Amino acid sequence: MRSRRWQDLTPRQRAGLLAVGLLQWCLAAAAWKDLAARPASEVNGSKARWAMVIAVNWFGPLAWFRWGRRPGGGSTRR
């Protein structure tokens, strides 16, 4: 099976891939921003380790929001 190239995709497929990529990038950016703003006492584990985990496609940011933050932490700003 020959792999598909960008030029082989329809405009709709290209738009879909760009949308999914943008969503993944925004999720990672939000996770990194949250990690940077959170004190180390509110992080389960090392902040450096979580920064690397967040870089792992979909799994990293979702893992950060599920398991990286300590319960009850977070900003009280509105």
Backbone torsions as a table, in degrees:
resi	resn	phi	psi	omega
1	MET	NA	128.6	180.0
2	ARG	-83.0	134.8	179.2
3	SER	-73.0	149.0	-178.6
4	ARG	-86.7	144.6	176.5
5	ARG	-105.6	165.5	179.9
6	TRP	-55.0	-40.6	-178.5
7	GLN	-66.1	-22.5	-179.1
8	ASP	-80.6	-13.9	-176.1
9	LEU	-83.6	150.8	175.4
10	THR	-76.8	161.6	177.6
11	PRO	-57.1	-36.2	178.6
12	ARG	-66.5	-41.3	177.7
13	GLN	-65.6	-40.2	177.8
14	ARG	-62.1	-44.7	179.7
15	ALA	-62.8	-39.8	178.6
16	GLY	-63.5	-43.7	178.3
17	LEU	-64.4	-40.5	178.0
18	LEU	-64.4	-40.0	179.5
19	ALA	-65.1	-44.0	179.4
20	VAL	-65.6	-41.3	178.1
21	GLY	-63.7	-41.2	178.3
22	LEU	-65.2	-41.1	177.9
23	LEU	-61.4	-43.3	179.2
24	GLN	-64.3	-43.7	179.8
25	TRP	-63.3	-42.9	180.0
26	CYS	-65.0	-39.0	178.0
27	LEU	-63.1	-44.1	178.5
28	ALA	-65.6	-41.5	179.6
29	ALA	-62.5	-41.4	178.6
30	ALA	-64.8	-40.3	179.3
31	ALA	-65.7	-44.4	178.8
32	TRP	-64.0	-39.4	178.9
33	LYS	-63.7	-43.7	178.6
34	ASP	-64.0	-42.2	178.3
35	LEU	-61.7	-43.8	-177.9
36	ALA	-65.9	-35.6	-176.9
37	ALA	-82.2	-17.5	-175.0
38	ARG	-87.0	132.4	175.7
39	PRO	-65.3	152.4	-178.0
40	ALA	-58.7	-27.3	-179.9
41	SER	-69.0	-16.8	-179.9
42	GLU	-103.3	15.6	-178.8
43	VAL	-116.1	133.5	175.1
44	ASN	-81.5	95.7	-179.1
45	GLY	105.4	-162.7	-176.7
46	SER	-83.7	135.6	177.3
47	LYS	-63.9	-36.6	179.4
48	ALA	-64.5	-40.8	179.1
49	ARG	-66.0	-41.9	179.1
50	TRP	-66.0	-34.5	177.2
51	ALA	-60.7	-38.3	177.9
52	MET	-73.2	-39.1	-179.8
53	VAL	-63.6	-39.6	-179.0
54	ILE	-59.0	-28.5	-179.0
55	ALA	-71.5	-8.6	-177.2
56	VAL	-86.1	89.4	175.8
57	ASN	29.6	-132.3	-176.4
58	TRP	-73.1	-35.8	-174.2
59	PHE	-60.5	-45.6	-173.9
60	GLY	-59.3	-56.6	-179.8
61	PRO	-62.2	-39.7	178.9
62	LEU	-65.9	-38.5	176.9
63	ALA	-63.9	-40.2	179.1
64	TRP	-60.5	-48.5	-177.7
65	PHE	-69.4	-24.1	-179.9
66	ARG	-89.8	-47.7	-171.3
67	TRP	-118.5	-14.3	-173.7
68	GLY	-79.8	-28.7	-175.9
69	ARG	-96.2	142.8	177.2
70	ARG	-79.1	143.2	179.0
71	PRO	-60.8	142.9	177.3
72	GLY	83.2	-5.7	179.3
73	GLY	-84.5	-175.2	177.0
74	GLY	111.5	170.2	-176.6
75	SER	-81.1	145.1	175.5
76	THR	-102.3	6.0	179.0
77	ARG	-68.7	148.9	177.8
78	ARG	-126.0	NA	NA
